[in-house]
Amino acid sequence: MGYLVPPANNVAGSLERTSGISVHIQLRELLRNYITENAKAGSQLPSERDLAEHFHVARMTVRHAIEALVDEELLERVIGVGTFVSHKKLDVQVKLTSYSEEMQRRGMRPAAKTLSFEQIPATARLARELQMEEGQAVIRFRRLLLADDEPMSVDENFIPAWRVPGILDHGPPTSLYNLLSERYGLLIEWGEDIVEANAATPSIARLLKVDVGAPVLRMERHAFVSRSTVDYSVSFYRADRYKLRVPLQRPGVRTRRTY
């Protein structure tokens, strides 16, 4: 794939040699303004050589400025290709809210593509995770979740069919947890998540539009009503678009901070 490398004169501003502020810091801030005000996520930065010539500085000065923005995750380097404006990573909120609510809270437009909505017999693993007998009916709901038309995650939910009679008659829900609460009285009270790093399989890579073997975050969730598992789900998040944020608090210590 070819990339269009913009010229360095797209970066507005100039360096003040007598200001007392290091030249690489000034250049860093000029690049920051260029990134936040003019550059789109995924676009390439002007080359180091072009920037050095345009601002009349050494390439090492340019490199220091760029490395600082790489450390801040505003830029990312692709070896042998160039430096690109990073996509903003969304933090995976470890709480029981719907995807639509989370994306709307962030000012993004949520959407979902249903991949399957069906009844299947519980495999040995599903039976174990859902605390039921092997072969019993399970509702499988698999979706590709998007934000601003970009694929973000692949989610697969499994629910004991006896908990949700008639759920397939009305088509895929827009919000699974809202449906469970409003139609079936199943208000999810608590849950447990297991998060691990995985490599994208061919099918996950195709859906998320990443390379096979690219890093993804795999989240496995058990959601409970009282002591019973109502929903078991497995989600795969694009690692280049998500980061995990887990608020921590020492047991027995109160804090006024809200998350």
Phi and psi in degrees as a GROMACS rama.xvg file:
@    title "Ramachandran Plot"
@    xaxis  label "Phi"
@    yaxis  label "Psi"
@TYPE xy
-90.1273  147.249  GLY-2
-119.907  141.14  TYR-3
-87.9957  113.108  LEU-4
-91.1949  117.083  VAL-5
-72.7522  155.083  PRO-6
-74.5004  154.755  PRO-7
-66.4654  -25.1317  ALA-8
-71.681  -2.27568  ASN-9
-71.6916  -20.6328  ASN-10
-84.718  110.449  VAL-11
-75.4509  154.793  ALA-12
105.57  175.077  GLY-13
-143.948  166.309  SER-14
-98.0473  134.664  LEU-15
-98.8641  108.722  GLU-16
-71.8433  -19.9604  ARG-17
-109.495  15.4167  THR-18
-78.7211  -18.4766  SER-19
89.1399  -8.54696  GLY-20
-97.3093  132.379  ILE-21
-51.9919  141.712  SER-22
-60.9722  -39.9127  VAL-23
-68.2182  -29.2315  HIS-24
-71.3026  -41.6511  ILE-25
-60.1374  -44.6549  GLN-26
-64.8204  -38.9225  LEU-27
-57.0715  -43.606  ARG-28
-71.8322  -34.0453  GLU-29
-63.6333  -41.436  LEU-30
-67.1772  -37.7608  LEU-31
-61.2959  -45.296  ARG-32
-62.3348  -40.3438  ASN-33
-61.9229  -42.8902  TYR-34
-66.2475  -47.354  ILE-35
-76.1583  -27.6488  THR-36
-103.045  -26.2647  GLU-37
-126.786  -25.9929  ASN-38
-95.1027  141.762  ALA-39
-91.2471  152.462  LYS-40
-58.1918  132.709  ALA-41
92.4619  -10.2518  GLY-42
-79.1457  154.287  SER-43
-87.7288  146.298  GLN-44
-82.6796  150.371  LEU-45
-53.6451  152.401  PRO-46
-67.768  155.406  SER-47
-59.1863  -42.2262  GLU-48
-62.5403  -44.5417  ARG-49
-64.6695  -41.6264  ASP-50
-64.4479  -41.5596  LEU-51
-62.4954  -43.3319  ALA-52
-67.8316  -41.1335  GLU-53
-66.0605  -40.6709  HIS-54
-97.8118  1.24929  PHE-55
58.1035  50.5863  HIS-56
-131.184  166.935  VAL-57
-71.5805  152.419  ALA-58
-62.6417  -29.9969  ARG-59
-64.0986  -35.418  MET-60
-63.9913  -43.1001  THR-61
-62.4948  -42.0724  VAL-62
-64.0637  -40.2299  ARG-63
-62.2944  -42.0507  HIS-64
-63.8634  -43.0312  ALA-65
-68.6337  -42.7338  ILE-66
-60.369  -35.9479  GLU-67
-62.3519  -37.8714  ALA-68
-78.205  -26.4983  LEU-69
-66.4644  -42.3293  VAL-70
-61.8793  -31.2385  ASP-71
-83.4067  -2.21451  GLU-72
67.5534  21.0193  GLU-73
-81.2132  -28.328  LEU-74
-125.472  157.693  LEU-75
-139.554  141.083  GLU-76
-94.4125  139.332  ARG-77
-116.994  111.327  VAL-78
-57.3534  128.45  ILE-79
81.6005  -2.05128  GLY-80
-119.914  -55.1606  VAL-81
155.541  -166.272  GLY-82
-113.116  135.257  THR-83
-128.222  153.925  PHE-84
-72.4992  127.113  VAL-85
-72.7754  148.887  SER-86
-74.1799  138.779  HIS-87
-66.0168  127.334  LYS-88
-82.5574  132.822  LYS-89
-91.7274  137.614  LEU-90
-80.0479  132.739  ASP-91
-73.6291  108.374  VAL-92
-78.2903  117.292  GLN-93
-84.7633  76.3992  VAL-94
-154.31  164.535  LYS-95
-91.1038  65.6075  LEU-96
-116.792  160.83  THR-97
-79.008  158.022  SER-98
-60.7268  -42.934  TYR-99
-59.4069  -43.7061  SER-100
-62.3414  -41.6889  GLU-101
-65.8993  -45.0363  GLU-102
-67.7198  -39.6093  MET-103
-64.7039  -36.5042  GLN-104
-62.6646  -30.6405  ARG-105
-89.573  2.38725  ARG-106
77.6101  22.7226  GLY-107
-110.505  157.694  MET-108
-95.1539  108.086  ARG-109
-80.7575  151.413  PRO-110
-155.471  161.843  ALA-111
-145.367  141.387  ALA-112
-114.207  118.312  LYS-113
-74.2306  126.345  THR-114
-97.8933  -32.2733  LEU-115
-162.118  144.27  SER-116
-147.336  97.3865  PHE-117
-154.877  170.29  GLU-118
-106.465  131.892  GLN-119
-134.46  159.191  ILE-120
-77.2464  142.979  PRO-121
-67.9774  126.444  ALA-122
-72.9217  173.644  THR-123
-59.1301  -40.316  ALA-124
-68.9754  -46.0377  ARG-125
-61.4549  -40.1283  LEU-126
-59.7344  -41.3779  ALA-127
-66.9144  -44.075  ARG-128
-68.9123  -33.3988  GLU-129
-98.5089  2.86763  LEU-130
58.4189  53.3293  GLN-131
-141.883  179.413  MET-132
-85.2817  143.768  GLU-133
-60.5897  136.873  GLU-134
93.8501  -16.2035  GLY-135
-66.4706  157.134  GLN-136
-72.4768  136.081  ALA-137
-131.481  139.787  VAL-138
-88.746  126.195  ILE-139
-109.802  125.85  ARG-140
-129.148  106.965  PHE-141
-116.815  130.676  ARG-142
-138.261  152.604  ARG-143
-101.41  118.488  LEU-144
-97.8843  136.352  LEU-145
-125.866  156.49  LEU-146
-137.253  124.07  ALA-147
51.43  41.6311  ASP-148
70.8006  7.04606  ASP-149
-102.443  134.657  GLU-150
-65.7144  133.504  PRO-151
-116.532  -42.5512  MET-152
-158.387  159.545  SER-153
-111.83  120.421  VAL-154
-115.484  137.293  ASP-155
-132.777  116.93  GLU-156
-109.63  144.501  ASN-157
-129.065  127.817  PHE-158
-132.264  133.485  ILE-159
-55.8977  126.708  PRO-160
-62.2172  -31.6943  ALA-161
-66.72  -19.8017  TRP-162
-75.196  -25.6791  ARG-163
-131.463  62.0446  VAL-164
-59.7104  134.842  PRO-165
79.0545  7.43962  GLY-166
-64.7773  -30.7329  ILE-167
-76.0778  -14.7289  LEU-168
-71.5343  -19.1179  ASP-169
-109.701  6.95267  HIS-170
80.9635  171.174  GLY-171
-62.7467  136.104  PRO-172
-77.5818  152.794  PRO-173
-79.2473  -30.6564  THR-174
-135.3  109.506  SER-175
-63.8445  -46.6303  LEU-176
-66.8361  -35.1982  TYR-177
-64.0609  -41.4091  ASN-178
-63.7171  -44.8298  LEU-179
-60.2539  -38.6709  LEU-180
-74.0985  -49.1041  SER-181
-78.3018  -38.8628  GLU-182
-92.4108  -32.5893  ARG-183
-115.069  -0.38964  TYR-184
67.4623  21.8759  GLY-185
-100.328  85.7764  LEU-186
-85.2953  112.431  LEU-187
-63.9428  119.56  ILE-188
-96.1262  -35.7946  GLU-189
-159.919  167.676  TRP-190
-157.679  171.064  GLY-191
-133.44  133.192  GLU-192
-116.243  143.884  ASP-193
-122.988  122.924  ILE-194
-117.037  134.009  VAL-195
-147.027  161.337  GLU-196
-88.0327  135.924  ALA-197
-132.551  165.654  ASN-198
-100.241  137.954  ALA-199
-65.5297  126.039  ALA-200
-74.7817  166.796  THR-201
-55.4711  -41.2103  PRO-202
-70.8257  -40.5878  SER-203
-68.4438  -40.5495  ILE-204
-61.027  -40.5371  ALA-205
-64.4543  -42.0692  ARG-206
-70.5131  -38.8101  LEU-207
-88.8246  -5.37826  LEU-208
60.9025  47.6882  LYS-209
-126.272  170.17  VAL-210
-73.1204  148.772  ASP-211
-59.9842  131.171  VAL-212
89.2873  -4.93052  GLY-213
-64.9127  150.027  ALA-214
-68.0182  137.21  PRO-215
-135.053  154.128  VAL-216
-93.563  125.739  LEU-217
-104.791  122.04  ARG-218
-116.849  123.989  MET-219
-109.339  126.881  GLU-220
-126.86  137.845  ARG-221
-113.745  121.73  HIS-222
-111.871  134.802  ALA-223
-120.696  148.099  PHE-224
-117.365  118.028  VAL-225
56.5228  -120.633  SER-226
-106.583  7.40872  ARG-227
-102.835  137.096  SER-228
-76.3112  116.663  THR-229
-96.821  -31.8268  VAL-230
-140.035  128.517  ASP-231
-117.116  127.464  TYR-232
-136.574  154.16  SER-233
-130.752  125.909  VAL-234
-124.757  144.841  SER-235
-120.2  118.527  PHE-236
-105.576  142.402  TYR-237
-64.4535  121.306  ARG-238
-69.539  -20.2355  ALA-239
-83.7781  -3.99887  ASP-240
-120.337  -6.31016  ARG-241
-132.503  150.76  TYR-242
-136.837  153.364  LYS-243
-93.8397  125.856  LEU-244
-119.813  121.648  ARG-245
-124.636  104.447  VAL-246
-63.3896  137.692  PRO-247
-122.477  148.161  LEU-248
-146.014  136.397  GLN-249
-68.7804  132.127  ARG-250
-54.777  134.718  PRO-251
85.6259  -3.30878  GLY-252
-105.671  126.103  VAL-253
-90.8508  148.237  ARG-254
-143.182  148.996  THR-255
-87.9662  -8.25552  ARG-256
-68.351  134.971  ARG-257
-111.008  152.473  THR-258
